[in-house]
Amino acid sequence: MRIIVIIVVLLQGLIVSAASEELDLELVLLADATGSIDDAEIRFQRQGYAEAITDPQVLNAIADNAYGKIAITYVEWADMFSQDVVVDWMVIDGPQSAQLFAERLMAPPRQAFGRNAIGAALLKGKELIDTNEYKGLRRVIDLSADSANNWNGPSITEARDAVVNSGIVINGLAVLCRHCSGRPVSYNLEDRFFSEIIGGPGSFVVTADSADTFAAAVRKKLILEIADKRSAPDARVRFAAIEGTGAAN
């Protein structure tokens, strides 16, 4: 009987250990899949992230951290009822796991449809972080979008406050051009990201202003998030897509 109790205790310890794997970063990638994004753009966006996560500079940023590994998941979001987990949580700790993530990212068909619900997307990201099996030194939600509209679901302000107050940072990728819809005509997308969407210590916006710069912008954004070596850790920061210049606002 005593042996059985010891075995049960050991198994419980293993379960607890597995359920709280420590690593450098928990990162939710929230990718725009709303009505303005066609299927070709969905593929284009996924390809940009697949190329970025396998890039040697990104892998070096992961390796240079305390644990040398991050947990990452990729979600396509649209309306308040449509957030599709394309790739569930994976630990990236080197080229093999990064390549596997990239392959899984490119395989599934599109599942998310509808009009913008950024607030619901942010809360979905928070839920995924709150319920996963990892314990990151940092927790980040990364939202990409080609507009800052919120047609249904919780407000952006309500969702952002809930996320940031729980200790999660929100960063943004303002997508101004893919194939190419261009800038919103009635407002500045980067400014709206900066003032209404991102939040938390060191949060930032990276801009992709052409199809050619999209993958580079994603790579730059991942390196900033993984390395966490920005010069203004307590300020929200706007970065250019390629040059890497930024200024606190």
C-alpha positions in Angstrom: 0.0 0.0 0.0 2.8 2.4 0.9 4.5 1.7 -2.5 1.3 2.6 -4.3 1.0 5.9 -2.4 4.6 6.7 -3.2 4.0 6.0 -6.9 0.8 8.1 -6.9 2.8 11.0 -5.3 5.5 10.7 -7.8 3.1 10.7 -10.7 1.3 13.7 -9.3 4.7 15.5 -9.1 5.4 14.6 -12.8 2.0 15.9 -13.8 2.5 19.2 -11.9 6.0 19.6 -13.5 4.6 18.9 -17.0 1.8 21.4 -16.4 4.1 24.2 -15.5 7.1 24.0 -17.8 9.2 27.1 -17.3 10.5 29.0 -20.4 11.4 32.5 -21.5 8.2 33.6 -23.3 4.5 32.6 -23.9 3.6 34.2 -27.2 0.2 34.3 -28.9 0.2 35.3 -32.5 -3.2 36.7 -33.4 -3.4 37.0 -37.2 -6.1 39.0 -39.1 -8.5 36.7 -41.0 -11.4 39.2 -41.4 -13.4 39.9 -44.5 -10.7 42.2 -46.0 -8.3 39.3 -46.0 -8.8 36.8 -48.9 -7.5 33.2 -49.0 -4.3 34.2 -50.9 -3.5 36.8 -48.2 -4.1 34.2 -45.5 -1.5 32.0 -47.2 0.8 35.0 -47.6 0.5 35.9 -44.0 1.2 32.4 -42.8 4.2 32.1 -45.1 5.6 35.3 -43.6 5.4 33.9 -40.1 6.7 30.5 -41.2 9.8 32.1 -42.7 10.3 34.3 -39.7 10.1 31.6 -37.0 12.7 29.5 -38.9 15.0 32.5 -39.5 18.5 32.1 -37.9 18.2 35.5 -36.3 15.0 34.5 -34.6 16.4 31.2 -33.5 19.5 32.9 -32.1 17.3 35.3 -30.1 15.5 32.3 -28.6 18.8 30.5 -27.8 20.3 33.7 -26.1 17.6 33.8 -23.5 17.7 32.2 -20.0 16.0 28.9 -20.9 16.6 29.0 -24.6 13.0 28.1 -25.4 9.6 29.8 -25.9 6.0 28.6 -26.2 4.1 29.9 -29.2 0.6 29.5 -30.7 -0.9 30.9 -33.9 -4.5 32.0 -34.1 -6.5 33.5 -36.9 -9.2 35.9 -35.7 -12.3 37.5 -37.3 -15.7 38.1 -35.6 -16.5 37.5 -32.0 -17.4 33.9 -32.6 -14.5 33.1 -35.0 -11.0 32.6 -33.5 -9.3 29.6 -35.0 -6.3 28.1 -33.4 -4.3 27.1 -36.4 -1.2 25.8 -34.5 -1.7 24.9 -30.8 0.9 25.6 -28.3 4.4 24.4 -29.2 7.8 24.8 -27.6 10.3 26.2 -30.0 13.9 25.5 -28.9 15.8 25.1 -32.1 15.6 24.6 -35.9 13.7 21.3 -35.8 10.9 22.5 -33.6 10.7 25.8 -35.5 10.5 23.9 -38.8 7.7 21.7 -37.4 5.8 24.8 -36.4 6.2 26.3 -39.8 4.9 23.1 -41.5 1.9 22.9 -39.2 1.2 26.5 -39.9 1.0 26.1 -43.6 -1.2 22.9 -43.6 -4.7 23.7 -42.3 -7.4 25.4 -44.4 -8.8 28.7 -43.4 -11.5 28.5 -40.6 -12.0 32.1 -39.4 -14.4 34.5 -41.1 -16.4 37.6 -40.3 -16.0 41.3 -39.5 -13.4 42.7 -37.1 -13.7 41.8 -33.4 -10.4 42.9 -32.0 -11.6 42.9 -28.4 -12.8 39.3 -28.7 -9.4 38.3 -30.3 -7.4 39.9 -27.4 -9.5 38.1 -24.8 -9.0 34.8 -26.7 -5.3 35.4 -26.5 -5.6 36.0 -22.8 -7.6 32.8 -22.4 -5.0 30.7 -24.3 -2.2 32.1 -22.0 -4.2 31.6 -18.8 -5.0 28.0 -19.6 -1.8 26.6 -21.2 0.7 24.3 -19.5 3.7 26.8 -19.5 5.1 29.3 -17.1 6.9 32.0 -19.1 9.1 34.7 -17.7 7.1 37.0 -20.0 3.7 36.7 -21.6 2.8 38.5 -24.9 -0.1 38.8 -27.3 0.9 39.9 -30.7 -2.0 41.2 -32.9 -1.8 41.9 -36.6 -4.5 43.7 -38.4 -5.1 45.9 -41.5 -7.7 48.0 -39.6 -8.6 49.1 -36.1 -12.3 48.6 -36.4 -14.3 46.6 -33.8 -17.7 45.8 -35.2 -18.9 43.2 -32.6 -18.0 41.7 -29.2 -16.3 43.3 -26.3 -14.8 46.7 -26.8 -11.1 47.1 -27.5 -10.6 49.2 -24.4 -12.4 46.6 -22.2 -10.3 43.8 -23.6 -7.0 45.6 -23.6 -7.5 46.6 -20.0 -8.3 43.0 -18.9 -5.2 41.7 -20.8 -2.7 44.3 -19.6 -4.0 44.2 -16.0 -3.3 40.5 -15.9 0.4 41.2 -16.7 0.3 40.3 -20.4 1.9 42.7 -22.9 0.1 43.5 -26.2 2.2 44.3 -29.3 1.0 45.1 -32.8 1.7 44.6 -36.4 0.0 47.3 -38.5 -0.4 45.8 -42.0 -0.8 48.6 -44.5 -0.4 46.5 -47.6 -0.4 42.9 -48.7 -1.8 42.5 -52.2 -2.6 45.4 -51.7 -5.6 47.0 -49.8 -3.5 50.0 -48.6 -4.1 52.3 -45.7 -7.5 52.9 -44.1 -8.8 56.2 -45.7 -10.3 57.7 -42.5 -7.6 57.3 -39.9 -3.9 56.5 -39.4 -3.6 52.8 -38.6 -0.3 53.0 -36.7 -1.7 55.8 -34.5 -4.8 53.8 -33.7 -2.7 50.7 -32.8 -0.6 52.9 -30.6 -3.4 54.7 -28.8 -6.0 52.0 -28.6 -4.7 48.5 -29.0 -1.1 47.9 -27.7 -0.4 48.0 -24.0 1.9 47.0 -21.2 5.6 47.7 -20.4 7.7 48.1 -23.6 4.8 47.4 -25.9 5.4 48.4 -29.5 4.0 48.6 -33.1 5.8 47.4 -36.1 4.6 48.4 -39.6 4.5 46.3 -42.8 3.9 48.8 -45.6 4.4 46.5 -48.6 4.3 42.8 -49.6 8.0 42.8 -49.8 8.5 44.1 -46.2 5.9 41.9 -44.5 8.2 38.9 -43.7 10.9 41.2 -42.6 8.5 43.1 -40.3 7.4 39.8 -38.8 11.0 38.7 -38.3 11.9 42.0 -36.7 8.8 41.8 -34.4 9.6 38.3 -33.2 13.2 39.2 -32.5 12.1 42.2 -30.4 9.6 40.1 -28.5 11.9 37.1 -27.9 15.0 39.1 -27.0 13.2 41.7 -25.0 16.1 44.2 -25.4 14.2 47.3 -26.3 15.7 50.6 -25.1 12.5 51.9 -23.5 11.2 49.0 -21.3 8.6 51.2 -19.6 7.3 53.0 -22.6 5.1 52.2 -25.5 7.3 52.4 -28.7 6.6 52.7 -32.4 9.1 51.0 -34.7 9.6 51.2 -38.5 9.2 48.0 -40.5 12.8 47.4 -41.6 15.2 50.1 -40.3 14.6 49.3 -36.6 14.4 52.9 -35.5 11.9 53.7 -32.8 11.0 56.6 -30.5 9.0 56.7 -27.3 5.8 58.6 -27.6 
